[in-house]
Amino acid sequence: MVEWIIADGLTGYDDAVAFMEARVAAIHAGNADELIWLVEHPPLYTAGTSAKDTDLLDARFPVHATGRGGQYTYHGPGQRVAYVMLDLNKRGRDVRAFVQKLENWVIAALAEFGVTGEIREGRVGVWVARPEKAPLFDGSMREDKIAAIGVKLRKWVSFHGIAVNVEPDLAHYGGIVPCGISAHGVTSLVDLGLPVTMSDLDVALQDSFGRVFG
């Protein structure tokens, strides 16, 4: 059984990490169910295990070092963060397959709004083609990131997870090089012209989770 919790208001990042640490330990001990925890954070940056100091351009918000994979990313109001605490001891100890399922989960949820999310080799996260925007200097199509993915495993129980942009202030990404990628931009469901609410996305995530993870 996978429990779902939707947090009210804005959840502090340190509080979120402390909660996840405790829940992951309880799941591994067999004392708690797996959990998908949906939150919003106040504006902040997180630095993954591969973050480069040069990618922090303007520390206008608090910066939190975190043990998840990846580089710098932004969290803030209007972005749905789904913290995924699943027991891979029971789901197959395959990190690559697990990350692919997270990607497919995001893509399936976006598809419910008519958005085609895509994966790109060498670029973490989920991307949306933007043919209406000016091409890059090499003539290739502009693509914007709509969702970030970064996970950590402890005793094969996962935590951290995904972040999908519904309607955050995209200017806040200007303080970092998101995930170390400067050639492309970031977008959101509302930026794409879709009147999607956080609740709409929550329903799509719940509907698509079972199809992807079983």
matplotlib code that plots the C-alpha trace (Angstrom):
import matplotlib.pyplot as plt

x = [0.0, 1.3, 0.1, -0.5, -0.2, -0.8, 0.8, -1.0, 0.8, 4.6, 6.9, 10.3, 13.1, 14.9, 11.6, 10.9, 14.3, 13.8, 10.4, 11.8, 14.7, 12.3, 9.8, 12.5, 13.9, 10.3, 9.6, 12.8, 12.0, 8.6, 6.8, 5.3, 3.8, 5.5, 4.6, 4.1, 4.3, 3.2, 4.5, 5.3, 8.4, 9.1, 11.7, 15.0, 17.8, 19.1, 22.5, 22.8, 25.8, 27.1, 26.5, 29.3, 30.0, 30.1, 26.4, 25.2, 25.0, 23.0, 22.2, 19.0, 17.3, 18.5, 20.8, 20.5, 23.1, 21.3, 22.3, 20.1, 21.7, 21.9, 23.1, 21.4, 17.6, 15.0, 11.9, 9.2, 5.5, 3.7, 5.9, 4.7, 7.4, 6.5, 8.7, 8.8, 9.5, 9.3, 10.9, 13.0, 13.7, 10.2, 10.1, 13.5, 16.9, 17.4, 18.3, 18.2, 14.8, 13.5, 14.6, 13.0, 9.7, 9.9, 10.4, 7.6, 5.4, 5.9, 5.4, 2.2, 0.9, 1.8, 0.0, -3.3, -3.0, -2.0, 1.7, 4.4, 7.2, 10.4, 13.7, 17.0, 20.3, 22.7, 20.0, 18.3, 14.6, 11.6, 11.7, 9.1, 9.9, 9.4, 9.3, 7.7, 10.8, 14.0, 16.3, 19.6, 22.8, 23.5, 20.1, 18.7, 15.2, 14.8, 13.6, 12.5, 12.6, 9.3, 10.2, 13.3, 14.2, 16.7, 16.6, 18.6, 18.5, 19.1, 19.0, 17.2, 14.4, 14.0, 13.6, 13.6, 11.9, 10.4, 9.4, 6.9, 6.4, 2.7, 3.0, 6.2, 8.0, 10.3, 12.5, 13.7, 15.6, 17.9, 20.0, 21.3, 22.3, 19.5, 20.9, 24.1, 22.4, 22.5, 21.6, 17.9, 15.3, 12.6, 8.9, 5.7, 2.2, 0.8, 3.7, 2.7, -0.8, -2.6, -4.9, -3.8, -4.0, -1.9, -5.0, -5.3, -1.7, -2.2, -5.1, -3.0, -0.1, -2.3, -4.1, -0.9, 1.1, -0.6, -0.2, 3.6, 4.5, 1.8]
y = [0.0, 3.5, 6.3, 9.8, 13.0, 16.5, 19.1, 22.4, 25.7, 25.9, 23.3, 24.3, 22.4, 21.2, 20.1, 18.1, 16.4, 15.5, 14.0, 12.0, 10.6, 9.4, 7.9, 6.1, 4.5, 3.4, 2.0, 0.0, -1.3, -2.4, 0.1, 2.4, 2.2, 3.6, 7.2, 9.9, 13.3, 16.3, 19.6, 23.2, 25.0, 28.6, 30.0, 28.2, 26.5, 23.0, 21.7, 18.0, 15.9, 17.0, 20.7, 23.1, 26.3, 28.2, 27.3, 29.4, 32.8, 34.7, 33.3, 35.4, 32.6, 30.1, 27.4, 23.9, 21.2, 17.9, 14.3, 13.7, 13.2, 16.1, 19.7, 23.0, 23.4, 25.8, 25.1, 27.5, 28.3, 27.2, 24.1, 20.7, 18.6, 15.0, 13.2, 9.6, 7.1, 3.7, 0.4, -0.9, -4.0, -5.0, -3.3, -4.5, -3.1, -1.4, 2.3, 3.0, 1.4, 3.3, 6.7, 5.7, 5.0, 8.5, 10.0, 8.0, 9.0, 12.7, 12.2, 10.3, 13.1, 15.8, 13.9, 14.3, 18.1, 17.5, 18.2, 16.0, 15.6, 14.1, 12.8, 13.9, 12.0, 13.8, 16.2, 15.1, 15.8, 16.2, 18.6, 20.3, 21.2, 25.0, 25.3, 28.7, 30.1, 31.2, 28.3, 28.0, 29.3, 26.0, 25.9, 23.2, 23.5, 25.3, 23.0, 24.0, 22.0, 21.5, 18.9, 18.0, 14.6, 13.9, 10.9, 9.3, 5.7, 4.5, 0.7, 0.6, 2.9, 6.0, 9.6, 13.1, 12.7, 15.0, 18.6, 19.7, 23.4, 24.4, 28.2, 29.2, 32.5, 31.4, 34.5, 32.8, 30.3, 33.2, 32.7, 29.4, 27.4, 24.8, 21.3, 22.8, 23.4, 26.9, 26.4, 25.7, 27.3, 26.4, 26.5, 25.6, 24.4, 27.9, 29.3, 26.9, 28.5, 25.9, 26.9, 24.1, 24.3, 22.5, 20.3, 19.4, 18.2, 16.3, 14.3, 13.6, 12.4, 10.1, 8.8, 8.0, 6.6, 3.2, 2.8, 3.4, 1.8, -0.8]
z = [0.0, -1.0, 1.2, -0.3, 1.7, 0.4, 2.6, 3.3, 2.8, 2.3, 3.8, 5.0, 3.3, 6.5, 7.9, 4.7, 4.9, 8.6, 7.8, 4.9, 6.9, 9.6, 7.2, 5.1, 8.3, 9.3, 5.8, 5.9, 9.4, 8.2, 10.5, 7.8, 4.4, 1.3, 0.8, -1.9, -0.2, -2.2, -1.0, -2.0, -0.7, 0.0, -2.6, -2.2, -4.2, -3.6, -4.5, -5.5, -5.2, -8.6, -8.1, -9.3, -7.4, -10.6, -11.3, -8.3, -10.0, -7.4, -4.0, -3.7, -1.8, 0.8, -0.6, 0.8, 0.2, -0.3, -0.8, -3.8, -7.2, -9.7, -9.6, -8.7, -8.9, -7.7, -5.5, -4.7, -4.7, -7.8, -8.2, -7.1, -5.4, -5.0, -2.5, -3.4, -0.5, -2.1, -1.0, -3.9, -1.9, -2.9, -6.3, -7.8, -6.9, -10.2, -9.9, -13.6, -14.0, -11.0, -12.5, -15.8, -14.0, -12.4, -15.8, -17.3, -14.4, -15.1, -18.8, -18.2, -15.9, -18.4, -21.2, -19.3, -20.2, -23.8, -23.1, -24.6, -22.2, -23.4, -22.1, -23.6, -23.4, -21.1, -19.8, -16.6, -16.2, -18.5, -21.4, -23.7, -27.3, -28.0, -31.9, -31.6, -30.0, -31.8, -32.4, -30.6, -32.1, -33.8, -35.4, -33.0, -31.5, -28.2, -25.4, -22.0, -18.8, -17.1, -14.4, -12.4, -11.0, -8.2, -5.9, -3.1, -1.8, 1.7, 2.2, -1.1, 0.1, -2.0, -1.1, -2.7, -6.1, -8.7, -9.1, -11.7, -12.6, -12.5, -12.1, -10.3, -10.8, -13.6, -13.0, -9.8, -11.9, -12.9, -9.7, -10.9, -14.0, -13.6, -13.5, -15.1, -18.5, -19.8, -23.5, -22.8, -20.5, -18.1, -18.5, -16.6, -17.4, -17.1, -19.2, -21.9, -21.9, -19.9, -17.0, -14.8, -11.0, -8.4, -7.6, -11.3, -11.3, -8.1, -9.6, -12.7, -10.7, -8.6, -11.7, -13.6, -10.7, -10.7, -14.5, -14.2, -10.9, -10.7]

ax = plt.figure().add_subplot(projection="3d")
ax.plot(x, y, z, "-o")
ax.set_aspect("equal")
plt.show()
